[in-house]
């Protein structure tokens, strides 16, 4: 019998792509969901994507509940730690978010260690790696973002502290861990779940803004990020490694130009004016969104994927333009 892989947050944007790739390669999967009424939705999404689900099973588990995880880990050989705690905007303080992210991560790692799993691959975030590199040097996995970096969002800080806690635990408790960090995760969703990064594109199309901020960001195609996770799970050389899985970078004005050229029917929805970078910098002392924008203006947007390419034989298969257009089509669909 093939070894069983547990994928957390099985109905999520990235998790579905990971499950799809595992099943397509004949790897049995147990997926955690917070509510078992989501299972039909997951099976239907995978069936629509052309993947048989006879080797897929489900178990109810919540990152906030210790009691769920020993049973979830039974007979599991590998773990994909993909899910993040669900936060409700405006109802969670920064300290609560940080603590919940760390506790949820450690809850999975401790259960995995107790169950004797071979390896855990954890989904990380470029915000934990590259948001303190203000130089022309490409960001690598050796970099860590300063948790006190001005303009760092609460979400990015929580992901940073969770990954730090994961590595501390792995080193002290001898757990085989690898992490895969993505930028703004975009691309083709397999169901109605998308990443928060879709908001970067949607803000250009939903009529909520008259201006296009002149900021650039790093893009990761969800299918390529899933591929990096699967390779990291089964490649011996991935043990103890961080990997950057990114496809390139693009600015919001460049996205608007791409939409105008490739999806001309949507051109009328786009803002007509660019918000210059100097305006964002001037507003930063007075506005949290502008502070985040100022940080994006100052960091390096050209990370190196050499570690994933050399250790995992990973290559990004999708261009940035293809990824953006898939996102636009999903938002309109």
C-alpha positions in Angstrom: 0.0 0.0 0.0 1.3 3.5 -0.8 2.2 5.8 2.0 -0.6 8.2 3.2 -0.2 11.9 3.0 -2.2 14.3 5.2 -3.0 17.6 3.6 -4.4 20.2 6.0 -7.2 22.6 4.9 -8.2 20.3 2.1 -10.8 22.6 0.5 -8.4 25.6 0.2 -6.9 27.3 -2.9 -3.4 25.8 -2.7 -4.4 22.6 -0.9 -6.7 21.5 -3.7 -3.9 21.8 -6.2 -1.6 19.8 -4.0 -4.2 17.1 -3.6 -4.8 17.1 -7.3 -1.1 16.5 -8.0 -0.7 13.8 -5.3 -3.7 11.9 -6.5 -2.7 12.2 -10.1 0.6 10.5 -9.1 -1.2 7.7 -7.3 -0.4 9.0 -3.8 -3.3 8.4 -1.3 -4.4 11.5 0.5 -6.3 12.2 3.7 -7.5 15.8 3.8 -8.5 17.8 6.8 -11.5 20.1 6.7 -13.0 22.2 9.4 -16.5 20.9 8.4 -17.2 17.6 6.7 -20.0 19.2 4.6 -17.2 20.5 2.4 -16.2 17.1 1.2 -18.6 16.9 -1.8 -17.4 20.2 -3.0 -13.8 19.0 -2.9 -14.5 15.8 -4.7 -16.5 17.7 -7.4 -13.7 20.2 -7.9 -11.2 17.4 -8.4 -13.5 15.4 -10.7 -14.0 18.5 -12.8 -10.2 18.8 -13.0 -10.0 15.2 -14.3 -8.7 13.5 -11.2 -10.1 10.3 -9.6 -10.8 10.6 -5.9 -11.0 6.9 -4.9 -7.7 7.4 -2.9 -9.0 10.5 -1.1 -10.4 10.5 2.3 -11.4 13.2 4.8 -11.2 13.9 8.5 -12.6 16.9 10.4 -9.8 18.9 12.2 -9.4 22.5 13.3 -6.0 24.2 13.9 -7.5 25.6 17.1 -8.3 22.2 18.6 -5.6 19.9 20.1 -8.0 16.9 20.2 -8.5 16.6 16.5 -4.9 16.0 15.5 -3.9 12.6 16.9 -6.6 10.9 15.0 -5.9 12.9 11.9 -2.2 11.7 12.0 -3.0 7.9 12.4 -1.2 5.9 9.7 0.1 9.0 8.1 3.6 9.0 6.6 3.9 12.6 5.3 2.2 15.9 6.2 1.4 18.9 4.0 0.8 21.7 6.5 -1.0 24.1 4.2 -3.9 25.5 6.3 -3.6 28.7 8.3 -5.9 29.8 11.1 -9.0 31.7 9.9 -9.0 35.3 11.1 -12.0 37.6 11.0 -11.0 41.1 10.0 -11.4 43.6 12.8 -12.1 41.0 15.5 -8.5 39.7 16.1 -5.7 41.7 17.6 -2.2 41.6 16.3 -1.0 39.7 19.4 -3.8 37.2 19.1 -3.1 36.6 15.4 0.6 36.0 16.0 -0.1 33.6 18.9 -2.8 31.7 17.0 -0.6 31.3 13.9 2.3 30.0 16.0 0.1 27.7 18.2 -1.7 26.3 15.2 1.5 25.5 13.4 3.1 23.9 16.5 -0.1 21.9 17.1 0.4 20.2 13.7 4.1 19.7 14.1 3.8 18.2 17.6 1.1 15.8 16.4 3.3 14.8 13.4 6.3 14.2 15.6 4.3 12.1 18.0 2.9 10.1 15.1 6.3 9.5 13.7 5.8 11.0 10.2 8.7 11.0 7.8 8.5 14.6 6.7 6.4 17.8 7.1 6.2 20.3 4.3 4.9 23.6 5.4 3.5 26.4 3.3 5.4 29.7 4.0 5.2 33.2 2.7 7.6 35.5 0.8 6.7 38.1 3.4 8.7 36.0 5.9 11.7 35.9 3.6 12.2 39.0 1.6 10.5 42.0 3.2 13.7 43.3 4.8 15.9 43.0 1.7 16.1 46.6 0.5 19.2 46.0 -1.7 19.7 45.1 -5.3 20.8 41.6 -4.2 18.3 38.9 -5.1 16.4 37.5 -2.0 17.3 33.9 -1.1 16.1 31.4 1.5 18.9 32.6 3.8 17.0 35.8 4.3 14.5 36.5 7.0 12.1 39.5 7.3 12.6 41.6 10.4 9.3 41.2 12.4 9.5 44.9 13.3 9.9 46.0 9.6 7.8 49.2 9.1 4.8 48.5 7.0 4.8 44.7 7.5 1.2 43.6 7.7 -0.2 41.6 10.6 -0.8 38.6 8.4 2.7 38.6 7.0 4.2 39.0 10.6 2.0 36.1 11.8 3.3 33.9 9.0 6.9 34.9 9.7 6.6 34.1 13.4 4.8 30.8 12.7 7.7 29.7 10.4 10.3 30.8 12.9 8.5 28.7 15.5 8.3 25.7 13.1 12.0 25.8 12.5 12.8 26.1 16.2 10.6 23.1 17.0 12.0 21.0 14.1 15.6 21.6 15.2 15.0 21.0 18.9 12.7 18.0 18.4 14.5 16.5 15.3 11.5 16.7 13.0 12.2 16.5 9.2 10.8 19.8 7.9 10.9 21.7 4.7 9.1 25.0 3.9 7.9 26.4 0.6 7.4 30.2 0.4 5.2 31.8 -2.2 4.6 35.4 -3.2 1.2 36.7 -4.2 -0.4 33.3 -5.0 -2.6 33.6 -8.1 -3.7 31.5 -11.0 -6.6 29.1 -11.7 -8.8 28.1 -8.7 -10.2 24.6 -8.7 -13.3 25.7 -6.7 -14.6 28.9 -5.2 -11.7 29.3 -2.8 -9.0 31.8 -3.8 -6.1 33.4 -2.0 -6.2 36.9 -0.4 -3.8 38.0 -3.1 -6.7 38.0 -5.6 -7.6 41.3 -4.1 -4.6 42.9 -5.7 -6.0 42.2 -9.1 -9.7 42.6 -8.2 -9.1 46.2 -6.9 -8.4 47.1 -10.5 -11.7 45.7 -11.7 -14.3 46.3 -9.0 -14.6 50.0 -9.3 -13.4 50.7 -5.8 -10.4 52.8 -6.8 -9.9 55.7 -9.3 -6.1 55.2 -9.1 -3.7 52.4 -9.8 -0.9 52.4 -7.2 2.5 52.2 -8.8 3.7 49.2 -6.8 5.3 45.9 -7.8 4.9 42.5 -6.2 6.2 39.0 -6.5 3.8 36.5 -8.2 3.5 32.7 -7.6 1.3 30.5 -9.7 -0.7 28.2 -7.4 0.0 25.1 -9.6 3.7 25.7 -9.6 3.7 26.3 -5.8 1.8 23.0 -5.4 4.4 21.3 -7.6 7.2 22.6 -5.3 5.3 21.2 -2.2 5.0 17.7 -3.8 8.6 17.7 -4.9 9.8 18.8 -1.4 7.8 16.0 0.2 9.5 13.2 -1.7 13.0 14.6 -2.5 15.6 13.5 0.1 17.6 16.7 -0.5 14.7 18.8 0.6 15.2 17.9 4.3 15.8 21.0 6.5 15.5 23.4 3.5 13.5 26.5 2.8 12.4 27.0 -0.8 11.2 30.0 -2.7 8.6 29.1 -5.4 8.0 32.3 -7.4 7.3 33.0 -11.1 8.5 36.6 -11.4 7.2 40.1 -10.6 4.8 42.6 -12.0 3.4 46.0 -11.1 -0.2 47.0 -10.9 0.1 49.4 -13.9 1.6 46.6 -15.9 -1.4 44.4 -14.9 -3.8 47.1 -16.1 -1.9 47.3 -19.4 -2.0 43.5 -19.8 -5.8 43.4 -19.2 -6.4 46.2 -21.7 -4.5 44.3 -24.4 -5.6 40.7 -23.6 -9.1 41.3 -22.2 -10.2 44.5 -23.9 -13.8 43.9 -22.9 -12.7 44.7 -19.3 -10.7 47.9 -20.2 -13.6 50.2 -19.3 -13.5 48.9 -15.7 -9.9 49.8 -15.1 -8.8 53.0 -13.3 -7.3 55.5 -15.7 -4.8 57.2 -13.5 -1.6 56.0 -11.8 -1.0 56.9 -8.2 2.7 57.9 -8.2 5.1 56.3 -5.7 6.0 59.7 -4.2 2.3 60.1 -3.1 2.4 56.6 -1.4 5.6 57.6 0.4 4.1 60.9 1.6 1.0 59.2 2.9 2.8 56.5 4.7 3.1 58.2 8.1 -0.7 58.7 8.2 -2.2 55.5 6.6 -1.5 51.8 7.2 -2.2 50.9 3.6 0.2 53.5 2.4 2.8 52.2 4.9 2.5 48.8 3.4 2.7 50.3 -0.1 5.9 52.1 0.9 7.4 48.9 2.1 6.6 47.3 -1.3 8.3 50.2 -3.0 11.5 49.6 -1.1 12.1 45.8 -1.3 13.7 43.6 -3.9 11.1 41.9 -6.1 13.5 39.5 -7.8 14.0 36.5 -5.5 16.2 33.6 -6.5 14.6 30.2 -7.0 17.9 28.5 -7.4 17.5 26.3 -4.3 14.3 24.8 -5.6 15.7 24.4 -9.1 18.8 22.6 -7.9 17.5 20.5 -5.0 14.0 19.7 -6.3 14.5 19.9 -10.1 11.6 22.4 -9.9 10.9 24.8 -12.7 8.1 27.4 -12.9 5.8 26.2 -15.7 3.6 29.3 -16.0 4.5 32.9 -17.0 3.5 35.8 -14.9 1.2 37.1 -17.7 -0.5 33.7 -17.9 -1.0 33.6 -14.2 -2.5 37.1 -14.1 -4.9 36.4 -16.9 -6.0 33.1 -15.3 -6.7 35.2 -12.1 -8.7 37.8 -14.1 -10.8 35.1 -15.8 -11.5 33.5 -12.5 -12.6 36.8 -11.0 -15.0 37.4 -14.0 -16.2 33.8 -14.1 
